[in-house]
Every structure is written in structure tokens, then in C-alpha cells.
């Protein structure tokens, strides 16, 4: 495990909120800040890692999407593209073309090996043991996000150093190795199940938004807790104005949906989700590319009803403050609880 002064991990928050400044603020406050490589060109990730290292000498993490290609119902996908044409007219844009990409998998692995962030974590799957051991030989600690006991066992077989246990409460994409329709397990219940199945260190994720939640996670067997939604309104986050306003309003519940990307993800309920979720096929990242121009236009226009407002169940606890201040505050709350293991 990486040496942390405070057992708090800043979630990668791919898709906009992730910035070098946010990762640095979390790390400088004694936690572990993560930079998201997802959706970014390798050259951009390289520049952001370089910037991050000018902002902190503390440990940092890099999150990489594991490429999974699953079968897609082409007829349903074509139907959804047609449905999005009408949605696009609302915002003056055409939907994008559905396509699969591996998010520059090999190039990002190479970048991680060269740049050697303290921790490299994987989402949507776990690389084989040879890749894990190769990155470890480069000086990286390897984490993998899991959503079930079966995934935890598979990742353990790959000899990862820690498991990020993502519960149903987490905002953004469910990190399951394969997209499915089964009800996700709550974080604490999943933590207990996986703790019984492996001795690999566990990082709790999902619905954690303060020091008291971190303390509960530690008592349940985690060595640290990952916080995401509670950082979305932080000064350093790249969260859009539209997204920030929806978080601050705190008027609506969250729900899992495939409407925006074709993979289940938790976000604040809005018009787009309500109108299109029932018609969205399983197909990631194909659907993501179809809706991307629509979402970008809605975001630019400030229309929260056309944007994926990723948020976990604890999003109402997010505050407008520096991420460093928030992590320090959570650390104090954790200390006051009598459980400040790091």
C-alpha cells in the first residue's frame, strides 16, 4: 500500500472533473489524489502528469480504463441513433457515430510504465498478471476496482496490490468487468463479502462523503476510503457550471441509467434520463460517442436536462471549498471518531 497521512483517496472522476490541481490538492492534504486518463489523448495525460508533479511531491495515482468489448444489439443501437437525431435537433447538433475504441489502452500502459505514478488503478476490468507485474517492476502499485466477489477473486489472481470495492451508491459508471442488469450490492455489504474472500487490502468506494463515512468504512475492514461526488464542487475540480448548479440545487434523487453512454452509471435524474433510459441499449462506448455532441451542446447552453449529471447517493454533502480543505476537514472528523488509521 501507498503511505498516506489520511486514509482518503480522491476518486479519478473521469469526464471533466479530474484535473491536476484537484489531484494535487488531495495529495497535499495527506490523501491520495488521482488523475483520470479516461477519454483523454495520451499526450494530454502526459502533460497533466507533468503538471501534477510540479504541484505536489506527495504520492499520486493514475486511473486507466480497461478495454472491454461486449456484444451490441446493432438494431437497438441503430434505433437509438435515430432517437438521438430528434434529441440533437433540440440542441442544434447531430448525434455522433457509434464506434468502439480501446481508449488508447496500449499507449496509456506505456505511459504509466514510463511516468511511474505511485499507483495505477484500473476500471472496467483487470489486466492479466504479466501486465500487473510489469507495471509493478516499473515502480507502480496496482489497484483494481471491483463490484463483486468474483471480480475480486479474478483481480487477486492477477496479483494486484489492492482492490477498490465499489458499491451501488457510487456516482458515475459502475466499474463491473461486464455490464449487466443485476442489482449492484451496497458498499458495506460488498466490503464484508470481499473481505471474507481475499486478504488483499480493500479501499471502500460508494456513498462516502465525510470523515464519519470513512470511519465506518475502516471499521468494516477497508484500509482507506475513496471519495468522489463530495469533491465535485471543490475549487480545483473541472466540474462544469451546469453540473455544479445541479449538485448545489440538490433537488433530485440519483438513479442508474444507460441513457448517456450505454453502460450503467449513477447520476442525478433529469429529462434526458427519464425520456431515453428505457430505449438505451447496452453498448459502451458506442452510445457514449453517439450522445457526446448532444451532451456537449447542452452543457454549453447550460441545460442540465441534457447533460449526464454523474453523482453518487451522497452528493448533497458536496460543498464549495478547496479539496485540500475538505480532505483536512474529513481527516479531523475521522480523528475525532477515534479511527484515524492511515
C-alpha positions as a LaTeX table, in Angstrom:
\begin{tabular}{lrrr}
\hline
Residue & $x$ (\AA) & $y$ (\AA) & $z$ (\AA) \\
\hline
Unk1 & 0.00 & 0.00 & 0.00 \\
Unk2 & 0.99 & 3.62 & $-0.51$ \\
Unk3 & 1.89 & 5.68 & 2.56 \\
Unk4 & $-0.96$ & 8.10 & 3.32 \\
Unk5 & $-1.21$ & 10.58 & 6.18 \\
Unk6 & $-5.00$ & 10.42 & 5.85 \\
Unk7 & $-6.72$ & 7.22 & 4.56 \\
Unk8 & $-8.68$ & 9.13 & 1.92 \\
Unk9 & $-8.44$ & 8.64 & $-1.84$ \\
Unk10 & $-9.77$ & 11.18 & $-4.31$ \\
Unk11 & $-11.77$ & 9.34 & $-6.99$ \\
Unk12 & $-10.44$ & 9.71 & $-10.56$ \\
Unk13 & $-13.65$ & 11.45 & $-11.77$ \\
Unk14 & $-13.10$ & 10.92 & $-15.49$ \\
Unk15 & $-15.01$ & 13.01 & $-17.99$ \\
Unk16 & $-14.21$ & 16.56 & $-16.92$ \\
Unk17 & $-13.91$ & 16.97 & $-13.14$ \\
Unk18 & $-10.44$ & 15.37 & $-13.00$ \\
Unk19 & $-7.65$ & 17.97 & $-13.03$ \\
Unk20 & $-4.01$ & 18.05 & $-11.91$ \\
Unk21 & $-4.96$ & 20.74 & $-9.39$ \\
Unk22 & $-7.62$ & 18.51 & $-7.82$ \\
Unk23 & $-5.32$ & 15.50 & $-7.56$ \\
Unk24 & $-2.54$ & 17.66 & $-6.11$ \\
Unk25 & $-4.84$ & 19.23 & $-3.51$ \\
Unk26 & $-5.96$ & 15.82 & $-2.25$ \\
Unk27 & $-2.39$ & 14.54 & $-2.08$ \\
Unk28 & $-1.06$ & 17.69 & $-0.42$ \\
Unk29 & $-3.71$ & 17.31 & 2.29 \\
Unk30 & $-2.34$ & 13.85 & 3.08 \\
Unk31 & $-4.61$ & 11.69 & 0.93 \\
Unk32 & $-4.04$ & 10.16 & $-2.49$ \\
Unk33 & $-5.07$ & 12.26 & $-5.47$ \\
Unk34 & $-5.93$ & 10.54 & $-8.74$ \\
Unk35 & $-5.67$ & 11.77 & $-12.29$ \\
Unk36 & $-8.11$ & 10.22 & $-14.79$ \\
Unk37 & $-6.65$ & 9.00 & $-18.08$ \\
Unk38 & $-10.07$ & 8.03 & $-19.44$ \\
Unk39 & $-11.36$ & 9.86 & $-22.55$ \\
Unk40 & $-8.08$ & 11.78 & $-22.93$ \\
Unk41 & $-5.38$ & 11.58 & $-25.57$ \\
Unk42 & $-2.10$ & 10.14 & $-24.31$ \\
Unk43 & $-0.34$ & 13.45 & $-24.96$ \\
Unk44 & $-2.87$ & 15.23 & $-22.73$ \\
Unk45 & $-2.41$ & 12.69 & $-19.93$ \\
Unk46 & 1.37 & 13.13 & $-20.22$ \\
Unk47 & 1.07 & 16.91 & $-19.87$ \\
Unk48 & $-1.30$ & 16.59 & $-16.94$ \\
Unk49 & 1.02 & 14.18 & $-15.14$ \\
Unk50 & 3.90 & 16.59 & $-15.66$ \\
Unk51 & 1.80 & 19.46 & $-14.31$ \\
Unk52 & 0.68 & 17.35 & $-11.36$ \\
Unk53 & 4.26 & 16.66 & $-10.41$ \\
Unk54 & 5.01 & 20.39 & $-10.33$ \\
Unk55 & 2.15 & 20.81 & $-7.83$ \\
Unk56 & 2.98 & 18.05 & $-5.35$ \\
Unk57 & 5.77 & 15.71 & $-4.35$ \\
Unk58 & 3.31 & 13.54 & $-2.44$ \\
Unk59 & 2.07 & 10.17 & $-3.84$ \\
Unk60 & $-0.25$ & 10.37 & $-6.86$ \\
Unk61 & $-2.39$ & 7.93 & $-8.79$ \\
Unk62 & $-3.38$ & 7.41 & $-12.43$ \\
Unk63 & $-6.60$ & 5.65 & $-13.42$ \\
Unk64 & $-6.84$ & 3.77 & $-16.73$ \\
Unk65 & $-9.90$ & 2.25 & $-18.42$ \\
Unk66 & $-9.54$ & $-1.46$ & $-19.13$ \\
Unk67 & $-10.87$ & $-2.14$ & $-22.65$ \\
Unk68 & $-13.86$ & $-4.49$ & $-22.72$ \\
Unk69 & $-15.66$ & $-5.22$ & $-25.98$ \\
Unk70 & $-19.08$ & $-6.75$ & $-25.47$ \\
Unk71 & $-21.70$ & $-7.77$ & $-27.99$ \\
Unk72 & $-24.08$ & $-4.99$ & $-29.00$ \\
Unk73 & $-27.59$ & $-5.29$ & $-30.38$ \\
Unk74 & $-26.92$ & $-3.46$ & $-33.64$ \\
Unk75 & $-30.61$ & $-2.99$ & $-34.40$ \\
Unk76 & $-31.27$ & $-1.46$ & $-30.98$ \\
Unk77 & $-28.19$ & 0.73 & $-31.35$ \\
Unk78 & $-29.32$ & 1.98 & $-34.78$ \\
Unk79 & $-32.73$ & 2.73 & $-33.29$ \\
Unk80 & $-31.14$ & 4.75 & $-30.52$ \\
Unk81 & $-29.08$ & 6.73 & $-33.01$ \\
Unk82 & $-32.31$ & 7.67 & $-34.79$ \\
Unk83 & $-33.87$ & 8.61 & $-31.47$ \\
Unk84 & $-30.90$ & 10.85 & $-30.75$ \\
Unk85 & $-31.41$ & 12.73 & $-34.03$ \\
Unk86 & $-34.52$ & 14.31 & $-32.58$ \\
Unk87 & $-32.71$ & 14.99 & $-29.32$ \\
Unk88 & $-29.87$ & 16.59 & $-31.26$ \\
Unk89 & $-32.26$ & 18.93 & $-33.04$ \\
Unk90 & $-33.17$ & 20.37 & $-29.66$ \\
Unk91 & $-29.56$ & 21.48 & $-29.22$ \\
Unk92 & $-28.67$ & 22.23 & $-32.84$ \\
Unk93 & $-26.27$ & 19.31 & $-33.33$ \\
Unk94 & $-26.25$ & 15.87 & $-34.94$ \\
Unk95 & $-25.57$ & 12.76 & $-32.87$ \\
Unk96 & $-22.11$ & 11.23 & $-33.13$ \\
Unk97 & $-21.23$ & 7.99 & $-34.87$ \\
Unk98 & $-21.37$ & 4.84 & $-32.74$ \\
Unk99 & $-17.93$ & 3.29 & $-32.51$ \\
Unk100 & $-15.84$ & 1.16 & $-30.20$ \\
Unk101 & $-12.39$ & 2.26 & $-29.09$ \\
Unk102 & $-9.93$ & 0.87 & $-26.55$ \\
Unk103 & $-9.20$ & 4.39 & $-25.21$ \\
Unk104 & $-5.55$ & 4.10 & $-26.34$ \\
Unk105 & $-5.01$ & 1.16 & $-23.99$ \\
Unk106 & $-1.51$ & 0.12 & $-25.05$ \\
Unk107 & $-0.24$ & 3.70 & $-25.26$ \\
Unk108 & $-1.56$ & 4.51 & $-21.79$ \\
Unk109 & 0.03 & 1.39 & $-20.33$ \\
Unk110 & 3.30 & 2.50 & $-21.88$ \\
Unk111 & 2.87 & 5.99 & $-20.45$ \\
Unk112 & 2.21 & 4.58 & $-16.97$ \\
Unk113 & 5.33 & 2.43 & $-17.19$ \\
Unk114 & 7.44 & 5.42 & $-18.24$ \\
Unk115 & 6.00 & 8.02 & $-15.88$ \\
Unk116 & 5.63 & 5.65 & $-12.92$ \\
Unk117 & 2.86 & 7.24 & $-10.86$ \\
Unk118 & 2.83 & 5.80 & $-7.36$ \\
Unk119 & $-0.45$ & 3.98 & $-8.03$ \\
Unk120 & $-2.04$ & 2.82 & $-11.28$ \\
Unk121 & $-5.66$ & 1.75 & $-10.95$ \\
Unk122 & $-7.92$ & 0.04 & $-13.47$ \\
Unk123 & $-11.63$ & 0.42 & $-14.09$ \\
Unk124 & $-13.98$ & $-1.88$ & $-16.09$ \\
Unk125 & $-11.66$ & $-4.86$ & $-15.80$ \\
Unk126 & $-8.30$ & $-6.14$ & $-14.64$ \\
Unk127 & $-5.23$ & $-6.74$ & $-16.80$ \\
Unk128 & $-3.52$ & $-10.11$ & $-16.77$ \\
Unk129 & $-0.84$ & $-10.88$ & $-14.25$ \\
Unk130 & 2.01 & $-10.17$ & $-16.69$ \\
Unk131 & 0.91 & $-6.54$ & $-17.13$ \\
Unk132 & 0.41 & $-6.09$ & $-13.39$ \\
Unk133 & 3.86 & $-7.45$ & $-12.63$ \\
Unk134 & 5.45 & $-5.38$ & $-15.40$ \\
Unk135 & 3.97 & $-2.15$ & $-14.03$ \\
Unk136 & 4.96 & $-3.14$ & $-10.52$ \\
Unk137 & 8.53 & $-3.72$ & $-11.74$ \\
Unk138 & 8.44 & $-0.14$ & $-13.07$ \\
Unk139 & 7.73 & 1.06 & $-9.54$ \\
Unk140 & 3.95 & 1.31 & $-9.53$ \\
Unk141 & 1.46 & $-0.04$ & $-7.00$ \\
Unk142 & $-1.51$ & $-1.63$ & $-8.78$ \\
Unk143 & $-5.16$ & $-1.29$ & $-7.81$ \\
Unk144 & $-8.27$ & $-2.64$ & $-9.49$ \\
Unk145 & $-11.89$ & $-1.57$ & $-8.99$ \\
Unk146 & $-14.30$ & $-4.45$ & $-8.37$ \\
Unk147 & $-18.05$ & $-4.76$ & $-7.85$ \\
Unk148 & $-18.41$ & $-8.43$ & $-6.87$ \\
Unk149 & $-16.64$ & $-11.29$ & $-5.12$ \\
Unk150 & $-16.00$ & $-12.97$ & $-8.48$ \\
Unk151 & $-14.27$ & $-9.85$ & $-9.80$ \\
Unk152 & $-12.27$ & $-9.56$ & $-6.56$ \\
Unk153 & $-11.03$ & $-13.13$ & $-6.95$ \\
Unk154 & $-10.06$ & $-12.55$ & $-10.57$ \\
Unk155 & $-8.17$ & $-9.38$ & $-9.70$ \\
Unk156 & $-6.46$ & $-11.15$ & $-6.81$ \\
Unk157 & $-5.27$ & $-13.83$ & $-9.22$ \\
Unk158 & $-3.63$ & $-11.04$ & $-11.22$ \\
Unk159 & $-1.70$ & $-10.15$ & $-8.02$ \\
Unk160 & $-2.96$ & $-6.57$ & $-7.72$ \\
Unk161 & $-1.89$ & $-4.78$ & $-4.55$ \\
Unk162 & $-5.33$ & $-3.52$ & $-3.52$ \\
Unk163 & $-8.98$ & $-3.66$ & $-4.52$ \\
Unk164 & $-11.25$ & $-0.63$ & $-4.79$ \\
Unk165 & $-14.61$ & $-2.03$ & $-3.67$ \\
Unk166 & $-17.29$ & $-0.03$ & $-5.48$ \\
Unk167 & $-20.79$ & $-0.21$ & $-4.05$ \\
Unk168 & $-24.13$ & 0.64 & $-5.61$ \\
Unk169 & $-24.05$ & 4.12 & $-4.05$ \\
Unk170 & $-21.13$ & 5.31 & $-6.21$ \\
Unk171 & $-21.65$ & 8.04 & $-8.77$ \\
Unk172 & $-20.63$ & 7.69 & $-12.39$ \\
Unk173 & $-20.09$ & 4.38 & $-14.14$ \\
Unk174 & $-20.45$ & 1.07 & $-12.40$ \\
Unk175 & $-16.98$ & $-0.43$ & $-12.79$ \\
Unk176 & $-18.14$ & $-4.01$ & $-13.30$ \\
Unk177 & $-15.96$ & $-6.14$ & $-15.58$ \\
Unk178 & $-19.05$ & $-6.84$ & $-17.71$ \\
Unk179 & $-22.11$ & $-4.63$ & $-17.98$ \\
Unk180 & $-25.20$ & $-6.39$ & $-16.64$ \\
Unk181 & $-28.68$ & $-5.80$ & $-15.25$ \\
Unk182 & $-28.22$ & $-7.32$ & $-11.80$ \\
Unk183 & $-28.80$ & $-5.02$ & $-8.84$ \\
Unk184 & $-25.46$ & $-3.76$ & $-7.57$ \\
Unk185 & $-24.54$ & $-4.51$ & $-3.97$ \\
Unk186 & $-24.30$ & $-1.79$ & $-1.33$ \\
Unk187 & $-20.78$ & $-0.78$ & $-0.40$ \\
Unk188 & $-20.75$ & $-2.08$ & 3.18 \\
Unk189 & $-22.34$ & $-5.41$ & 2.25 \\
Unk190 & $-19.92$ & $-5.85$ & $-0.66$ \\
Unk191 & $-16.98$ & $-4.90$ & 1.53 \\
Unk192 & $-17.93$ & $-7.64$ & 4.00 \\
Unk193 & $-18.31$ & $-10.26$ & 1.27 \\
Unk194 & $-15.00$ & $-9.45$ & $-0.39$ \\
Unk195 & $-13.17$ & $-9.17$ & 2.92 \\
Unk196 & $-14.20$ & $-12.77$ & 3.60 \\
Unk197 & $-12.95$ & $-13.89$ & 0.18 \\
Unk198 & $-9.50$ & $-12.30$ & $-0.01$ \\
Unk199 & $-6.70$ & $-10.92$ & 2.16 \\
Unk200 & $-5.89$ & $-8.23$ & $-0.40$ \\
Unk201 & $-6.21$ & $-4.70$ & 1.09 \\
Unk202 & $-9.54$ & $-3.01$ & 0.32 \\
Unk203 & $-10.44$ & 0.60 & $-0.44$ \\
Unk204 & $-14.13$ & 1.38 & 0.11 \\
Unk205 & $-15.98$ & 3.38 & $-2.56$ \\
Unk206 & $-19.59$ & 4.48 & $-2.88$ \\
Unk207 & $-21.66$ & 6.97 & $-0.91$ \\
Unk208 & $-18.71$ & 8.15 & 1.20 \\
Unk209 & $-18.86$ & 11.89 & 1.74 \\
Unk210 & $-17.16$ & 12.74 & 5.04 \\
Unk211 & $-14.97$ & 11.64 & 7.90 \\
Unk212 & $-17.75$ & 9.73 & 9.64 \\
Unk213 & $-18.31$ & 7.65 & 6.49 \\
Unk214 & $-14.58$ & 6.99 & 6.22 \\
Unk215 & $-14.55$ & 5.78 & 9.82 \\
Unk216 & $-17.42$ & 3.39 & 9.13 \\
Unk217 & $-15.53$ & 2.01 & 6.13 \\
Unk218 & $-12.37$ & 1.46 & 8.13 \\
Unk219 & $-14.25$ & $-0.34$ & 10.86 \\
Unk220 & $-15.81$ & $-2.53$ & 8.18 \\
Unk221 & $-12.37$ & $-3.68$ & 7.04 \\
Unk222 & $-11.16$ & $-1.13$ & 4.49 \\
Unk223 & $-7.69$ & 0.38 & 4.74 \\
Unk224 & $-8.85$ & 3.62 & 3.08 \\
Unk225 & $-11.94$ & 5.19 & 1.56 \\
Unk226 & $-12.40$ & 6.73 & $-1.88$ \\
Unk227 & $-14.43$ & 9.94 & $-2.15$ \\
Unk228 & $-15.72$ & 11.31 & $-5.44$ \\
Unk229 & $-19.07$ & 13.12 & $-5.51$ \\
Unk230 & $-18.22$ & 15.14 & $-2.40$ \\
Unk231 & $-15.29$ & 16.64 & $-4.34$ \\
Unk232 & $-17.27$ & 17.65 & $-7.42$ \\
Unk233 & $-17.93$ & 21.17 & $-6.14$ \\
Unk234 & $-14.38$ & 21.70 & $-4.92$ \\
Unk235 & $-12.46$ & 24.72 & $-6.19$ \\
Unk236 & $-9.94$ & 22.60 & $-8.10$ \\
Unk237 & $-12.40$ & 20.26 & $-9.83$ \\
Unk238 & $-13.10$ & 20.74 & $-13.53$ \\
Unk239 & $-16.83$ & 20.17 & $-12.97$ \\
Unk240 & $-18.90$ & 22.21 & $-15.43$ \\
Unk241 & $-21.03$ & 25.13 & $-14.25$ \\
Unk242 & $-24.16$ & 23.23 & $-15.32$ \\
Unk243 & $-23.17$ & 20.19 & $-13.28$ \\
Unk244 & $-22.18$ & 22.32 & $-10.28$ \\
Unk245 & $-25.53$ & 24.08 & $-10.26$ \\
Unk246 & $-27.41$ & 20.77 & $-10.31$ \\
Unk247 & $-25.28$ & 19.49 & $-7.43$ \\
Unk248 & $-25.85$ & 22.65 & $-5.42$ \\
Unk249 & $-29.61$ & 22.63 & $-6.05$ \\
Unk250 & $-29.76$ & 19.10 & $-4.56$ \\
Unk251 & $-33.37$ & 18.80 & $-5.69$ \\
Unk252 & $-33.42$ & 15.42 & $-7.35$ \\
Unk253 & $-32.52$ & 11.82 & $-6.48$ \\
Unk254 & $-29.94$ & 9.75 & $-8.32$ \\
Unk255 & $-30.54$ & 6.70 & $-10.46$ \\
Unk256 & $-28.61$ & 4.19 & $-12.55$ \\
Unk257 & $-29.02$ & 4.67 & $-16.29$ \\
Unk258 & $-27.58$ & 3.64 & $-19.68$ \\
Unk259 & $-29.14$ & 6.59 & $-21.48$ \\
Unk260 & $-25.96$ & 8.63 & $-21.82$ \\
Unk261 & $-23.21$ & 6.09 & $-22.52$ \\
Unk262 & $-24.67$ & 2.62 & $-22.94$ \\
Unk263 & $-23.14$ & 1.47 & $-19.64$ \\
Unk264 & $-24.88$ & 1.74 & $-16.29$ \\
Unk265 & $-23.90$ & 4.85 & $-14.39$ \\
Unk266 & $-25.42$ & 6.75 & $-11.48$ \\
Unk267 & $-26.42$ & 10.35 & $-11.97$ \\
Unk268 & $-28.97$ & 12.94 & $-10.93$ \\
Unk269 & $-32.33$ & 12.25 & $-12.55$ \\
Unk270 & $-33.16$ & 14.66 & $-15.38$ \\
Unk271 & $-35.30$ & 14.86 & $-18.51$ \\
Unk272 & $-32.82$ & 13.06 & $-20.78$ \\
Unk273 & $-32.60$ & 10.13 & $-18.39$ \\
Unk274 & $-36.37$ & 9.88 & $-17.95$ \\
Unk275 & $-37.14$ & 10.08 & $-21.66$ \\
Unk276 & $-34.42$ & 7.83 & $-23.06$ \\
Unk277 & $-33.28$ & 5.30 & $-20.46$ \\
Unk278 & $-35.88$ & 2.70 & $-21.41$ \\
Unk279 & $-34.66$ & 2.76 & $-25.02$ \\
Unk280 & $-30.89$ & 2.83 & $-24.40$ \\
Unk281 & $-29.13$ & $-0.37$ & $-25.47$ \\
Unk282 & $-26.19$ & $-1.91$ & $-23.68$ \\
Unk283 & $-23.28$ & $-0.63$ & $-25.74$ \\
Unk284 & $-20.28$ & 1.18 & $-24.29$ \\
Unk285 & $-18.52$ & 3.23 & $-25.57$ \\
Unk286 & $-20.68$ & 3.21 & $-28.72$ \\
Unk287 & $-23.59$ & 5.05 & $-27.10$ \\
Unk288 & $-21.16$ & 7.41 & $-25.37$ \\
Unk289 & $-19.91$ & 8.57 & $-28.76$ \\
Unk290 & $-23.48$ & 8.91 & $-30.10$ \\
Unk291 & $-24.62$ & 11.23 & $-27.30$ \\
Unk292 & $-21.35$ & 13.13 & $-26.77$ \\
Unk293 & $-22.12$ & 16.05 & $-29.17$ \\
Unk294 & $-25.61$ & 16.43 & $-27.69$ \\
Unk295 & $-24.32$ & 16.49 & $-24.15$ \\
Unk296 & $-21.58$ & 18.95 & $-25.04$ \\
Unk297 & $-24.07$ & 21.34 & $-26.64$ \\
Unk298 & $-26.49$ & 21.07 & $-23.71$ \\
Unk299 & $-23.62$ & 21.76 & $-21.31$ \\
Unk300 & $-22.57$ & 24.83 & $-23.29$ \\
Unk301 & $-26.15$ & 26.08 & $-23.25$ \\
Unk302 & $-26.43$ & 25.47 & $-19.53$ \\
Unk303 & $-29.27$ & 22.99 & $-19.90$ \\
Unk304 & $-28.92$ & 20.46 & $-17.09$ \\
Unk305 & $-31.71$ & 18.35 & $-18.58$ \\
Unk306 & $-29.48$ & 17.31 & $-21.49$ \\
Unk307 & $-26.30$ & 16.52 & $-19.54$ \\
Unk308 & $-25.07$ & 13.45 & $-17.69$ \\
Unk309 & $-25.01$ & 14.72 & $-14.10$ \\
Unk310 & $-22.92$ & 11.95 & $-12.57$ \\
Unk311 & $-23.33$ & 11.85 & $-8.81$ \\
Unk312 & $-23.44$ & 9.31 & $-6.02$ \\
Unk313 & $-26.12$ & 8.96 & $-3.39$ \\
Unk314 & $-24.22$ & 11.27 & $-1.01$ \\
Unk315 & $-23.85$ & 14.12 & $-3.49$ \\
Unk316 & $-25.89$ & 16.53 & $-1.36$ \\
Unk317 & $-22.95$ & 16.68 & 1.05 \\
Unk318 & $-20.69$ & 18.25 & $-1.60$ \\
Unk319 & $-19.52$ & 21.76 & $-0.70$ \\
Unk320 & $-17.89$ & 24.74 & $-2.37$ \\
Unk321 & $-14.42$ & 24.64 & $-0.85$ \\
Unk322 & $-10.84$ & 23.74 & $-1.65$ \\
Unk323 & $-10.29$ & 20.00 & $-1.98$ \\
Unk324 & $-7.34$ & 20.35 & 0.40 \\
Unk325 & $-9.60$ & 21.98 & 2.99 \\
Unk326 & $-12.20$ & 19.24 & 2.56 \\
Unk327 & $-9.71$ & 16.39 & 2.94 \\
Unk328 & $-8.18$ & 18.05 & 6.01 \\
Unk329 & $-11.65$ & 18.52 & 7.50 \\
Unk330 & $-12.56$ & 14.88 & 6.82 \\
Unk331 & $-9.28$ & 13.82 & 8.40 \\
Unk332 & $-10.12$ & 15.79 & 11.55 \\
Unk333 & $-13.60$ & 14.24 & 11.62 \\
Unk334 & $-12.02$ & 10.83 & 11.27 \\
Unk335 & $-9.61$ & 11.55 & 14.10 \\
Unk336 & $-12.48$ & 12.70 & 16.29 \\
Unk337 & $-14.20$ & 9.39 & 15.64 \\
Unk338 & $-11.25$ & 7.58 & 17.18 \\
Unk339 & $-10.32$ & 5.71 & 13.98 \\
Unk340 & $-7.59$ & 7.51 & 12.04 \\
Unk341 & $-5.63$ & 4.62 & 10.61 \\
Unk342 & $-3.54$ & 5.55 & 7.60 \\
\hline
\end{tabular}
